[in-house]
């Protein structure tokens, strides 16, 4: 599935400004994410990538500009606000609980309760239903390396932990999934599995924002590439129209493009 750039974006930021004292993090940045696409966000250190993503996901509040989700203006004051609107973020630090099993991590903070008084009064967790749902989510994402959802996360490899975090985002990020450097600490094989998960998310119609320094991976999986430079959007390109060399030239200022 590819993005339809003529349709209304599912997530749109216009004129975002964010300053930290005298430091300008964002200087009037626009961003559009369309249904069923992977939008990569790239840029050098200090370009404003992290600040942009934090504003989109509620970790920072922009000083100026607006954010629209499905055409409606939204105001995120904290990450929980973005999650409540269906925007899930997987950070590099992977907020998983090592002692809990795979299924429990998928439903962390959103545990399913047993039916009847056991669930409503005693707040008993329905482990059987959670484990079944966890298996279904992992299968839907094509994750074959996690056959046993009762295994504690501390016993998993880095790639498997990343799979758990992505599966949790996919299960609850009904509108948008944001992935922050998802392959940074992974080897080649596990990185490829994560890229396949991203493609599966897109094929399910879930739009993805991917922040990455890995240019070959960006060009492999992204439909469009948003390039940040010095707090501004320098350009939006596609792997079909531009090369990795072109992207680096725009990032460094050696080449210029229309930022729209």
C-alpha positions, 0 to 999 in steps of 0.5 A: 500500500502506498500513500495517497498524497492527494488525500487529507493527511491523517496527521498534520503539523503546521508552523511548529515553533519550539524554543529552549531559551535562546536555542531554537528547536523548531522554526516553523516546521510543517509535516504531513503523514498520510494514511497507509504510508511510512514517513521517515524523518531524517536530519543531522544531530541538532536538526530538530528531529527529536523536538519535532517528534516530541511535539507530535507525541505530547512529550513537548508542547510547541510554542506556536503552530498547530497539530491536526489529527484526522482534520481536527485540531488537537492539543497534546500536553503530555504523552498520555494525551497522544496515546488517548488519540491513538498515537503510539510511540516506541522510543529507543529506550524501549519501555518494557518490563523485563520481569513480565512476560511477552503478553503482560508487556503488550497489555502493560497499563491496559490489562484485560480483566476477567468477566463478571465480579472477578474483573470488576470487583476483584480486578482479576487479570484475564491472562488467558485472553491477553495471551491469546490476543498477544499471539494474534497481534504478533502473528498479524505483524508476521513476527515468527521469532516469538512463539511463546508469549509466556516467556519473560522479556528479560530472556529475549534478544534485542530484536525480540524486545523491539518486536514486543514494543512494536507489537504493543504500539500496533495493538493500541496505536489505532491511528499512528505509530511512531518509531524512534531509531528502532534498529539502532542497537540491533544486528543485520538480521534483527534489523531486517525483521524490524523493517519487515514489521514496519512494512506489515504495519503499513500493509495493515493500513497503519501509518508510521513515522520512522526516525532513523540515521540508517540511510539504507534502511530509510530508503528501503522502507519509506514512502516519503522522507522528511528532511530536517535541517537547522530546525526547519523542514529542508525538503520532502523527497521519495526514494524514487525521485532522490538517491541517498547521496541527494538526501545527505546533500540536502541534510548538510546544506550542500543542495537545496530543495523546495521544502514543501 
